[in-house]
Amino acid sequence: MKNIICIGFLFLSINSFCQKIYSVKYSSQSDFKVFVVDYESQADLKVFKVNYKSQAIKNDGLWYFVNYKSDADKKIYFVDYKSQADLKIYFVKYKSQAGWNENSKKYLLY
């Protein structure tokens, strides 16, 4: 019985650390606004899109995009101008490249 409880707790812990993202249609629906920059050095966060929820790590730049708003940890809105953004991101090609350039923005993903 203790093993079942431990496994259940571990499963819940893993799920609570996922960074599940949903892109909303309107700015007012979002938790924060995002702008995709052209160069890695301009970004606050380098993001790698993972294919599975279990690969996403909270606040580490590994994002899993969900299909439903209710499944998301954070709702984001992509803006057209850098000046409108709360967070500037750059999509990287490799998982190992993901991470923060600007630690002061980490609070957005907690």
KADAFEN-V70189 format. One record per run of one state. SS is the DSSP state (@ for helix, = for strand, . for the rest). FROM is the first residue (numbers start at 1). TO is the last residue. If there is no record, write none. Layout:
BEGIN
SS_FROM_TO + SS_FROM_TO
END
This chain:
BEGIN
._1_1 + @_2_16 + ._17_19 + =_20_23 + ._24_26 + @_27_29 + ._30_31 + =_32_36 + ._37_39 + @_40_42 + ._43_44 + =_45_49 + ._50_52 + @_53_55 + ._56_56 + =_57_57 + ._58_61 + =_62_65 + ._66_68 + @_69_71 + ._72_73 + =_74_78 + ._79_81 + @_82_84 + ._85_86 + =_87_91 + ._92_94 + @_95_97 + ._98_98 + =_99_100 + ._101_102 + @_103_109 + ._110_110
END
